[in-house]
Amino acid sequence: FTRGPLGYTAFVVSYFYILVAVWMTWKRFRNKDHARERYVLYLCAAACVIASIIDMNSEGAHVNSAIIASSIFLYMFLRSIDTNRDPMTMLLNRLSFFEDTARLGPSISAIASIDMNGLKKINDTIGHEAGDEALRMIGKSLEEVSDKNTLAYRIGGDEFALLFLRQDEEVVRQAVEQVR
């Protein structure tokens, strides 16, 4: 992108791209538990805006490079998030569960294993979309009891787990009862 016959069109397109990327990622990480992930988005957007302003004032041709670098960084970040999350429920996945149990071992006070009964019957009678919706509903209920000391995972097809860090027995019982 350089200023030429189209004037500032390249900059307008760049800012539009930044706004779309910010909006889409904000929508994805709007939950209060994902505040850390939003900081990466802010960093990428700020890098693009600052590079564009510097480029516009110095009449250079670096805005394209800045946007590409920020886009690659944002893509790598989102990709790393995707490798740790179950795409259907957006809960942490099996890989994260094993990594977290190894890393957080001394802090773990309890693990609750949750199995959804009847998923095959739902899939066979109502359809796979209904089964997927049932899994998402369980994911939402697990997400509701999750916080920084209670982590929710989808371990497999209809198997879920809650990992409790430094929690007493009463908190664990309340969380399991809330999910039930």
N, C-alpha and C positions, 0 to 999 in steps of 0.2 A: 504494500500500500504506500503510495507516495501521492503527495499533492500534485495534481496535474489538471487535466481538462475537467475532471469531476469535482475539483475543489476539496471540500471537507467530507465528501461522501464516505471515503474510507474510514474516517474517524467516527462518523455517525453509525456506520455498519458495525464497527468495532464496539462502540458503546452499546448498541442494541444486542450484540452477541453476549457481552458481559452481563447485561440485565437479564437476558433469557437464562444464561447459565446460573446466575445467582438465584433467580426465581425458582427454577427447577430443582436446584440442590436444596434451597431453603424449604421447599415443599417436602422434599424427601426426609430432611432432618429437622423438621419443625418441632418434634417432640422434645420436651425439656431435658430428656436424658441424652440427647445428642448435641449438646452445646459445644463440646470439643470439636466435633466434626464441622460445625458451622465456622469455627475459627479458620480452618484451612480454606474454606470457601472465601471468607473475607480477605485472607492473605492473597489468594489468586486474583480476586477482583481488584484489590488495591494495586497489585503489581501491574495489571493491565492498564488501569486508569493512570497510574503514575508514569508508566512508559509512554502512553499515548500523549499525555500532557507535555512530557519532555520532548517527545518527537515532534509534536505540533509546534512547540516554541523554538526548537532548534532546526526545523525544516529538514529533518533527517528522514530515514526510511526504516525505522526500527520498530514501529508499532506491530508490524506483522510478526517479527521475531518474538516480541514480548508476549503477544497473544498466543502464539504457538507454544512457547515455553510454559506459560501459565496453564494452557489447556492440557498439555501433556502431564504437568504436575497434578492438576485436578483429576484427570483421568486415572493416573496411577493411584491417587488417594482413594477415589471411588472404587477402583478395582480391588484394592486391598480391603476395603470395607466389605465388598461383595464376597470375597473369599472366606470371610468369617461369619457371614450371615446366611440364614436359610432364605431363599428368594420368595417363598410363599408366605411365611409368617413374619419375616424380618427379625426373628429371634436369632440369637447366636447359634451356630451349628455344632455338629459333632466334633469337628477339628478344634474349634474354640473350647469346647468342653474339656477335651483331653489336655490341651495346652494350659487352660486355666486351673484344672485340678493339679497339674504338676507344679505350676508356678505359685499357686495360692495355697498349697497343701496345708501349711501350719495355721492359716487363717480360717479354714473351712470348719464350720461348726455342725453343719448338716447338709445332706443331699436328699432331695425328694425326687423319686422317680414316678412319673405320671404316664399312664398308658391310656389311650383312647380306645374304649371298647366299641365295637360295631362299625368301624370304618369300612370294612369290606362289604358289609350288608348295605350301608349307605351307598357306596360306589356301585354295587350290583343292582340295587332297586331304584334309587333316585338318579344316580349318575355321578360321574367323577367331579363335575362342577360342584355338586352339593357336598361331596366328600371334601373337596378343597376348601369350601366355605366353612365346613365344620372344623377343619384344621386351623383356619385363620381365626375362628372364634376362640378356640383354645389358646392360640397364640396371643390374642388380645387379652384374655383373662390372665395369662401368665405375665404379660407385659404390665398389667395393672398392679400386680404384687411385686414387681421388680423395682429395685432402686440400686444405689451404689453398693449395698451390702447383700442384695439378693439378685442373682443373675439367672436369667431364663434361657433355656436351650431347647432346640428341636434336635433330638439325637438321631432319629430315624423316621420311618414312615409315620407311625402314630405314637411314637415314644418321645416324651419330653422329660426335662429335668430342671429342677431348681437347685441352685447352689447357694447356700447361706453362709455368709462370711461374718464371723463374730456376732452371731445372733443367739439369743437364748431360746429355750425350748418353747416358751409360750408364743414368741413371734413366729417360729416355724409352724406351730400348730395353727395359728390364725391364718397364715398365708396359705397353707394347704387347704384349710376349710373354705377360705374365700375362693380358691380356684375350683373346689368341688361344687 
